[in-house]
Amino acid sequence: MKFLFVVQGEGRGHLTQSIALSELLTRNGHEVVAVMVGKSNRRELPLFFKEKFGRKIRRFDSPNFLPASSNHKTHIPASIAYNVFYSLRYFRSILLIRKSINRRNVDAVVNFYELLTGLSYAVFPPDKPYYCIAHQYLFLHPDFSFPKVSGIELWGLKFFTKVTCLNSAGLLALSIRQMTNVPHKKLTVVPPLLRKEIFSAEVSNGDYLHGYILNDNYADEIIRFHEKFPDIAMHFFWDRKNAEDETVLDVNLVFHRLDDKMFIRYMAGCRAYVTTAGFESVCEAMYMGKPVLVVPTHIEQECNAFEISEAGVGVMAGNFEIEKLLSFIPKYKTNDDFRKWVGQADRYFLYMLTQS
């Protein structure tokens, strides 16, 4: 079968999930013929993604979340105003997505939580079926447990998620644990999509902390922690535009431009992992047996952080309180059931995308 991917370009998770699925499909005789990616003015498309898909990539303007003035938490009102202002640009993207799908000789489309894909299928439906893959579809599961958050924000999160999958043939909700499927919602709970490099990495317990920051001004908090605890070695990755490959503060604090092979290598050898509550890299840390500190930047990540803390594989904090992670490390226990669950991914995805 031939597939076309549409990928939300914010953050690292959806990008790495699309790579993992491409690898899975390719080694089973299928083909990804094109990859459409939403773009952000604040971030560059990582080199590892460009190297994987090359000329198959087509960019389009897509709605983005804006950070607050401090570049920390997401500023929801500003994000709404910004995206409404550029709505005509996004309408052109909807037409582009539809045209690209219809002119390609593909059997199906896979959407990685891109809002405009759902709108394309709602307003001008292409003639190919599409499937939606993301952890966020678990928020539509009746048994998912939410933290105590604003009811309005939670409604907004669920509404956004539903729009990304309008008229879809099926929802594949990535989850850290097995849960029942919800047939009337076309929702199937599936294992996380991890790339082959995760499985082949040589895991060890080093003496440094590893991390990823989505909004790069979180670096200020990390620097302040480093000033208090200068003997703790830390390696953080960011996707700051025009950053050097390495920004060395001193021997124990280095910021790396996002490079996925290096990212995985540092993950495999770290003592523990620190991140802004994205789903994908936390799953990578869980698979390698690394305790985690998660710092959510918006309601979606608050749900992720709550789920991770409830599962006992990490701790959550309002900012980079790395002291919490240091206290948690001695209590951490690896999750063997998670590794077995991840091992079933090929079976689930091949059945849902090529045989269902």
Helices and strands as residue ranges (DSSP letters): E 2-7, H 13-27, E 31-39, H 47-53, G 54-56, E 57-61, H 76-85, H 87-103, E 108-112, H 115-123, E 130-134, G 135-140, H 151-163, E 170-174, G 183-185, E 187-190, H 196-200, E 208-212, G 216-218, H 219-228, E 233-238, E 246-250, E 253-257, H 260-269, E 272-275, H 279-287, E 292-294, H 299-310, E 314-316, H 322-328, G 329-331, H 336-342, H 345-350, I 351-355
